[in-house]
Amino acid sequence: MTSTFILRPYRAEDEDAAISLWQRTWQQAYPSIDFAARLTWWRERWRKELVPKAAIIVAEQSGALVGFVTIDSQGYLDQLVVAPNHWGSTLANALVDEAKRLSPDRITLLVNNDNARAIRFYQRNGFAHAGEDVNPTSGRPVLRMEWRG
């Protein structure tokens, strides 16, 4: 899908749409995990950790939220979420470019080791392998990746 979208700052009224998009996207990426069971945890994390501490830029198309990126003041990109019907479009690139604009010196992130598609995407966008770690929530192995402006 290549229709026009706009980027804008997150608003409180975007919460339900953002959380629903997070669930649908991760569920498609990892069908064996029950993300519906994680919604309460995710909503609390969204409200307590991301909204107060990160800039959140949303992508909107025809009045619907189709993506978002979160970047904190330390340049940590916690979430890049793009609706599955926009995978492969310019939307994710635009959101990463916005994160780079907000954190022009350096961005770090963690990506699941088994998410080859995301790793290739970040590499195409100038991110390099910067180490390995384990996600403290899921216990999954992750790569640390970094971009320097």
C-alpha positions in Angstrom: 0.0 0.0 0.0 1.5 3.3 -1.0 -1.2 5.9 -0.4 -0.3 9.1 1.2 0.1 9.3 5.0 1.0 12.1 7.4 3.3 12.1 10.4 2.3 14.0 13.5 2.9 14.0 17.2 1.0 11.5 19.3 -2.1 12.7 21.1 -3.8 11.1 24.1 -6.8 10.2 22.0 -4.5 8.0 19.8 -4.0 5.5 22.7 -6.5 2.8 21.8 -5.6 2.9 18.1 -1.8 2.7 18.9 -2.3 -0.2 21.3 -4.5 -2.1 18.8 -2.0 -1.5 16.1 0.8 -2.8 18.3 -1.2 -5.9 19.0 -2.1 -6.7 15.4 1.4 -6.0 14.1 3.2 -8.1 16.7 0.6 -10.9 16.4 1.3 -11.1 12.7 5.0 -11.1 13.2 4.9 -13.7 16.0 1.7 -15.8 15.5 2.6 -18.3 18.2 2.5 -15.7 20.9 -0.8 -14.6 22.4 -0.5 -10.8 22.3 -4.1 -10.3 23.4 -3.0 -11.8 26.8 -0.4 -9.0 27.0 -2.7 -6.1 26.4 -3.1 -5.0 30.0 0.7 -5.2 30.6 1.3 -3.3 27.3 -1.3 -0.5 28.1 0.4 0.0 31.5 3.8 0.1 29.9 2.6 2.5 27.2 1.1 4.9 29.8 3.9 4.7 32.4 7.1 4.2 30.4 6.6 5.4 26.8 4.1 8.3 26.8 5.8 10.2 29.6 9.4 9.5 28.5 9.5 9.4 24.7 8.6 11.4 21.7 5.9 9.4 19.8 5.3 10.2 16.2 2.3 8.6 14.6 1.6 8.0 10.9 -2.0 8.6 9.9 -3.7 7.7 6.6 -7.3 8.6 5.9 -7.9 9.3 9.6 -6.6 5.9 10.7 -3.4 5.3 12.6 -1.1 3.1 10.5 2.2 3.4 12.3 4.2 5.0 15.1 7.8 5.3 16.4 8.9 6.1 19.9 12.3 7.7 20.6 13.4 8.9 24.1 15.8 11.7 25.0 18.7 9.3 25.1 18.1 8.2 21.5 16.6 4.8 22.4 14.1 3.7 19.8 11.8 1.4 21.8 9.0 0.9 19.2 8.7 1.0 15.5 5.3 -0.3 14.6 3.9 -0.3 11.0 0.5 -1.8 10.0 1.2 -5.1 8.2 -0.5 -3.9 5.0 2.2 -1.1 4.9 5.1 -3.5 5.3 7.5 -2.9 2.4 6.2 0.6 1.8 7.9 3.9 2.5 6.1 4.3 5.9 8.7 2.6 8.1 11.5 4.6 6.4 9.6 7.8 7.1 9.2 7.0 10.7 12.9 6.1 11.1 13.8 9.3 9.4 11.7 11.2 11.9 13.4 9.4 14.7 16.8 10.4 13.2 15.6 14.0 13.0 14.6 13.9 16.7 17.8 12.2 17.7 20.3 13.4 15.1 23.5 12.1 16.8 22.7 8.6 17.8 19.9 6.0 18.0 20.1 2.6 19.7 17.5 -0.2 19.6 17.0 -3.8 20.4 15.6 -6.2 17.8 14.7 -9.9 18.2 17.5 -12.1 16.7 14.9 -14.1 14.8 13.3 -11.1 13.2 15.5 -11.1 10.0 13.1 -8.8 8.2 13.5 -6.1 10.8 17.3 -6.6 11.0 17.6 -6.1 7.2 15.4 -3.0 7.4 17.5 -1.4 10.1 20.7 -2.3 8.2 19.3 -0.6 5.1 18.6 2.4 7.2 22.2 2.7 8.4 22.1 0.8 11.7 24.9 -1.5 12.6 25.2 -4.5 14.9 26.4 -3.2 18.4 26.2 -6.3 20.5 23.8 -8.9 21.8 21.5 -9.0 24.8 18.4 -10.7 26.1 15.0 -9.1 26.2 14.2 -8.8 29.9 10.4 -9.3 29.4 10.3 -12.1 26.8 13.7 -13.7 27.5 14.3 -13.8 23.7 17.8 -13.1 22.4 18.1 -9.7 20.8 20.6 -7.7 18.8 21.6 -4.3 19.9 21.8 -2.0 16.9 23.0 1.6 16.6 22.9 4.4 14.1 25.2 7.4 14.3 24.4 10.7 12.5 
